[in-house]
């Protein structure tokens, strides 16, 4: 089939990388669509691909033609000799991407602008399928997440699949940004399904504050075997419930303890710091100790020197001990921080395993310490293993493969304008993790509430519908891959539509997310249906109780004593 001619070049655009063409074609010139022109160079013809970023009406029928809704404008136009199909002219702005260099497997801008009058063609689907995605469906290291929004839908013969590079996603980090209900968790689970295929066999940890990822366990069902199982491989999904989350006390840093004590006084910090440092100095950086060992070190400071003279800060130390006991050993407190129990890194991270860390009903400050501690242990273990400092498989710091952590509600763990214990750990991973095989994905519905330094270091972005102007502005300032005009489309995106940009794809595209294989666990609750169900069940229960009472025989009288029935 010959390529579709859509218009004629008018001239350069406002920016050096833009040009404008004129067209009467209203069907193939949507924002986000891809076109090309032919340029001649010393190496032959180049097919220069561009992306439509803006469109406006250059000529339309007079308003009087449109005033009467009972008379078709095309009829009036034909009466004055104006062909109806050419009645409107559109001015289209195109951002030049370049030609695809097979040796580089990337686009190169030749800096050869089109000349006025030059024809502009719609880029064929076969070409786009070849040049937009760095991988092909079914290849090792490929993640098929959906299809090009401006072309045929998923499963159609002319579909243009959007296939990302898993290597780039997990090594240079990912951000999933969307308003509530736009489909961010759904999209994240599509990616997780791709990470669990036999072609990828990833080691993934999902931090799940709301319990939305349980349904990923369906991956293990036999009906999905053709999608995930091959050559003896079968993916594993492990759900770690809140009561199974354990952090050994000696893996906490001094800053973690400070944070959990909720703004201790400077004197408390001094005595706690002395006790903590003395304990670490005596036992070594990796020596094991218990909560009581720390308490004993704190108690030692009641005495000023070796003569046993009592310190004048007994009241401060007493208050510190009370705070420590209340936080870590208080009555009814969930036993997350223990002396011996521990979630081993090799249990949380294994190739071919997705571990869902559920943090439902856990206080937010404890969630931050849990995530910060686990990620800190992970990056330190990967560094030690990568440098050859640890080679014993029985050592809990031995982690011999790359890992990826996906954090829901990421603004909890790296909030803008606040200092929490997990922020610095995330910043370290984002800046150094690539060298040691530690990647993170951040999912948030409020980009404006996420630390800007953290967001700016995520080199691949899934951006869905964003309506809040503050969040839109944050994305425009911190996301480098997508252009300003493409980001203007954010409010118009519908559920399941997103802009994919960054290093995991050759050029930013607008994508329709594919259908999940497993059920979605984050559906919005249908309140009216739940109310009706409760009312129906409650009414039935009350009717049954009334029927039981009415059917129960009255107790028989055993006689009368002194005029009283008994």
N, C-alpha and C positions, 0 to 999 in steps of 0.2 A: 504494500500500500504506500503510495507517495506521501511525503510529509505534508502536513496541512499548512498552507500559507495563511498567516493571520494578520499581517499588516505591513506597513512600510515605514522605514526609519525617517523621523522628522529631524533629529539632531541630538546633540549632547544634552544631558540632564544637568541638574544643579551641582552634582558632585562629579569628580573626574571618572568615577567608576560607573556612572549611569548614562543611559541614553533613553530617548523618548521615541515611540512609534505611534502611528495613527492607524486605527482599525475600525471596521464596522462589525467585527465579530464580537458578539457579547457572550458567547458560549465558552470560548477557549482562552479568555483573558482575565480570569479571576486572580485576585491577589494570592500569591503563593504558587502560582503556576510557573512552569519552566518553558522558556523559548530559546531559540538559537539563531545566530546569523553566521554566515560563512566569511572567513577572513583569509586572505592569501598572505603567505609568509615564504621566506627562502626554503623552508622545509615542506612546502605544499599547502594545501587547504587545511584550515583549522575550523572546527565547528565550535564556536564560542557560545557557551551556555550562559543564560542569565535567568534571574528570578524576578517575577513581577511583584513590585512592592507598592505600587500606587496606580490608581486609575481615576480618571475624571471625564466628564462629558464635554467634548470639544464643540459639538454642534447638536442641537436638538430641534424638534419641531416647535413652531411658535406656540406660546401658551394658549392662544385662542383655539388651536387644533385640539388641545387636550381638555378644553373646558366642558365639552358636551360628552358625558360618559356613554351616551347612546350611539354616538357616531365614532367608529373606529378611526384613530389617527391615520392609519395606513390608507384608508379610503380617501381621506382629504388630501393626503400627500400625492396619491396617484392622480387625482383630479388636476393638480397643478404641474404634473409632469415629473414629480420627484419619486424615484423608485422607492418603494416601501422598505426594502431590505437595506437600503443605504441612507435611510433618513437620519439616523443618529451616527455621529462619529465619536469615537472614544480616544482619549489621549492616555497612553500607557507608559508608565515609568518602569524601567528594567534596571536592576542592579547586576552588573556583569560579574559572573563567577570565574569564567575562563574556560579553557579547553582541558580535557582530561588527559593527563600524561600517564601512559601505561607503565612506564618504568618507575615513576614515582608513586603510582597508584593514588594520585591526588590531582586537584585542579591547579592549573597555572594560568595566571592572567597575562596574556601576551602584550597588553597595552596597545592593542590595535582597535581603535574605535570604529564603529560602523559608519559608513558614509550616508548622507541623506539620500533617500530614494531606494536604499538597499532593502531587499525583502527580509522579513522576519518570519520564522517558521515555529510551529509548535513542536517542542522536543518530543520525539516518539518514546513510548513507554519502554521499549526494549533498551534504548539508549540510557534512559534514566535508571532503569533497574541495574544497569551495568556500572554507572558512574556515581550515583548518589551514595550507595552503601559500600563500606569498606569490606564487607563480608557477604557471603551467599548463604541462603537458607540451607541448613544441614551441615555446614562446614564446622570444623573444630574452631572454637572461639567466636561463634556467631550467635547473636541473640535477635530473633525475629520478633519484633514488638508490634507490627501493624503494617499499614499500607499508606501510600501517599494520598493525602486528603483530597487533592484536586483530580485524582484519577479514579479508576474503577475500584469498587470495594474489595475487601478480602475474599479470596476464592475465585474472583473473576479472571478470565484469560488475560485481560490487559492490566491486571493489578501490578502496581509498582511496589514491591515489598520494601519495607524499611528494616534493614538488618544492621545491627550495631556490632562494634568490636568489643567483646567481653574484656579482652586484655586492657583496653583503654578505660573502660568503665571502672574496673576494680582497682586499677593502679593509679589513675589520676582523679578518682573520686567523682561522685554523682550527687546532683541536687534535684529533687522532685518537688516542684513548687506549684501549688494550686489552692483555690478557694475551697471551702467546705462543699462537698457534694460534687466536685468536678471530676472525681475519679482517680485521685492520687494513689490511694491504697490498692485499687483495682489494677492500675498500671504497674505499681510496684510488684504485685503478685504475678503479673504477666512476665515481668523480668525475672522474678525468682523461679518461675516455671522453666524459663530458658536456661537459667544457671544450673538447674538440676538435671538437664538432659545428659545423655551419654556423651555428647560432644564437649560438654563443659565440666561436669562433675565438680562443681565448686564447693568450697568450704565457707559456709555463710552463717552468720548470726544475725537474727532479726530482733531488735529491741521493740517490744510490743506493749505499750502502756495501756491499751484498751481491749486486748483479747480479740483482735480482728483477724488473726492469721491462723487460727486453728484449722480452717478448712484446707490448708495446704497439705494436711495429712492424706487427703484423697489421692495425692500423687502416687501413693503406694498401692492403690487399688488396682486389681488386675485389668480393669477396663482401660487403664491408661498405660498399660505395659508397652504397647506399640510406640508410644510417644517418648517414653523415658528409659526403657530397659533394652540393653543390647550387650552382647558378648559377656554375659555373666554379671553385668552391672545393673543394680537397682537402687534408686535414690532412697535416702532415709530422711524422714522429717521427725524431729524430736521436739516435743512441747515441754518446756521447763516451767511448771506452775510456780506461783509465788512462794509456796511453802517449801519448794525445792531449791530456791535461790539462796546460796550460802557464800558468804564472804569471810574468809579467815581473818581474824582480827589483826594478825601481824602483817597483812598485806596492805593495811591502811597506812597512808602517809600522815604526817603531823597535820598538814593542811586539811585532810579529810576529817580528822577528829575535831579540829577547831570548827569546821563548818557544821558538823553534826551537833555541836554544843550550842549553836545559835548565839553568836556574838559574845563569847566569854570576855571578861575584863582583861586589861593588859597584864595585871598581876597573875591572873589565871593562866594566860598564855605563857608567861615567863616560867612558872613552876611546871606546867605541863611540858613545855619545850625542853626544860632541863631534864625532866624524868624520861621523856621519850629519847632524847639524844644519848643520855647515859645508858639506857637499855640497849639501844642500837650499837653503841660503842663497845659495850661489854659482850654482846652476843654476835656482832658482825652484821653486815647488811642483809644477809639471807638467813640469819639465825631465827629459830622459831621461839616465840614467847606468847604468853597468854594475857588476857585482860587483867588478871590478878597480878601478873608480874609488873604491869604498868602501874597498877594501883599501889603496889608495894614501893615502887620507886617514888611515886608522889608522896606517900606517907613518910619516906625517909627525910623529906625536906621540912618536916616539922621541926627538925633539929638543925641549928645554925651551923655547927662545925663538928669536928671529930670528938670534941669534949662532951658532946651531948647537950649543949646549951640549946634551949628551946627557941625556935624562930619567932619573931614578932608577927608573923603572917599566918598564924594557925587558923584564924577565921577564914582567910582566903583559901587555904588548902582544904579546910573542911567543906567549904562551898564547892570547890572544884571536885572533890570526891563525890559529893552529893550529885552534882551534874553528870559526872561520868556514870555513876550507878544508875541514875534515872534514864539516861540515854541508852545505855548498852545492856543493863540488867533489870530495868524497871518492870514492875508487876504487870503482866498482860502484854508486854511488848513482844512483837514478832521477833523470833530468833534468827535474824539474817546474819548478824555479825557474831561468829562463833570462834571458839578457841581451836577447834580441830577440823570441823567439816569444811569442805572446799569444793567448788566447781572447777574441776581440772580443765585447763585450756584444751587438751586433746579430747575431752568429752564435749566441749562446746563447739570446737572447730575440727571437722574431719572432711576430707575430700568426698564429695557425693552426699553430704549431709547438710540439711538446713535446720538449725536450732532456733526455735522461737522462744525468746526469753520474755515471759509474761510478767509484767510489773503492775498488774491490776491491784488496786487497794493498798499499794505501797506509797508512803509519803513521798512527795516530790523531792525533798532534800535527800532522802535515802535513795531514790531512783538515780539522782545525779551522782551520788557517791558510788553506787553499784556500777553504773556504766563507766564512770571515770576509772574505777579500780580495775575492772575487767579489761578495758582498752589499754590502760597503762601496762598491765601484766602482759597483754598480747604484743604490744610494740617492743617491750623490753625483751620478751622471749624470742621474737623474730630477729631482733638485733643480735642477741647473744648467739643464736643458732647460726645466723648468716655469717657472723664473724668467726665462727668456729670455737667460741668460748664454751659452748655446751654441745656435747655430742652423745651423751648418755640418754637413751630413750626413756629411762625411768625417771630422769630429772624433770620436774614439773615446768622448768624453763625451756625445755626442748620442744620446739614447734617447727618441724622441717618442711612446711609448705605454706604458700601464700594464703591469706584469709581476707574475707570481706565482711564488714558489719553494716547493716542497714538500720538506721534509727528513725522510727516514727516519732512525730512531735519533736523534731530536732531542736526547735526553739527553746525547749525545756533544758536541753543539755549544753546550749551555747547561746544564751539570751543576749540580746543587744543591750549595752549599757549596764550590765551587771557582771559581777565576778562570781562564778560558781566553779566547783572543783573539776567538773568535766570539761570546761571550756579549754583550759590549757592543754589537756591531754588530746583533745580533738585538733587543736592547732598544731601540736607536734606531729600527729599522724598525717595531717593534711600537707605539712611541709616536708616531712621526712619519710612518710610511709611508703612512697613509691620505690625507694631504694631497697626496702626490706620486705616488700610484698604484703603490706597492710593497707587495705583500701576501706573507705567508708562511703556510705550513701546517706544523705540527709533528706528527710521528708518533712515538709512543713506546710501548713495552710496560711501562715503569716510570715512571709519573707522579711517584712519590716521589723519583726521582733527577733530575727536571727542575727547573730553577730556578723557584721559585714565582712570582716577578715576571713571568717570561716566560710561564708558563702562564696566569696570571690575565688577561693582556692579549689572549688569543685569545677573540674574542667569539662564535664558533660552535664547538660541540663535538660530535664523534662519540664517544660513550662506549660501549664494548663490554664484554664480560665481564671483570671485575676481581675477583680473589680475594684478593690480598694486602691485609691490613688497612691497612698504611701507605699504599699507593696509593689505597685507598678514602678514607682520611682526607684525603689531599692533594686529591683531587677535590672532596670535600665542602667544603673550605676555600677552594678557588680558583675553582670553577665556580659562577657565580651563577645560571645559567639553570635548571638542573634542581633540583627540590626534594629534600630529604633522603630522603623516603620513596620517591621514584622511584629514587634512587641505591641504595636498599636492594635493588633488583631486580638489581643488577649481577652478583652471583655466579650467579644463576639464568638469565641470558641464555645462549643457545646460539650456536654458530658462525653468523655472518652476521646476528645480531640486535643492535640498538644503540639507544641513546637519542640522539636528535638534539635539541639545545637551542641557544639563542642567537639572535642577530639575523637569521640567514638563514631562520628559520622563525617562524611566528606564535606558536606555543606549543610547549613540549617534547612530543615524541611518542616512542613506542616503534616501531621500524621494522624490517622485514625487508628486507635489502639485495637489490636486483634481481640477476639473473644477469649476469655479465660477457659482453661480446661477444667479447673477445679471451681467449686462454688465460691462466690464472693461472701466474705464474712463481715463486711462493713456496711451492709445495707441500712438505710435510714428506717427507723421503726415507724410502722404505720399506726399512729396513735389512735385514730378513730376505729380501726379494725380491732386493735387490742382492747379498747374500751368496750366495744360491742361484745367481744369474746368474753371478757370478764363479767359483763352484766348478764350474759346468757348463762354462763357457768354458775355465777353467784345466785341467780334466780332459780336455777334448777336445784342447786344445793338447798336453798331455803324451802322450796316446795317439797323436796324429799324429807327435810327435817319436820315440816308441818305434817306431812302424811304419816310419818313414823309416830309422831306424838298423838295424832288422832286415832291411829290404829292400835295404840297401846291400851289394853284394858285397864279400867279403874281398879284400884286395890279394893279387895273385899273387906267389909267390916267384920270384925271378930266379936262384936257385941257392944253393949253399952254399960258404962260404970258411972253411976251417979248422974245419969242423963247425958253423958258424953260418949259419943260414938268412938270406938277404938278398933 
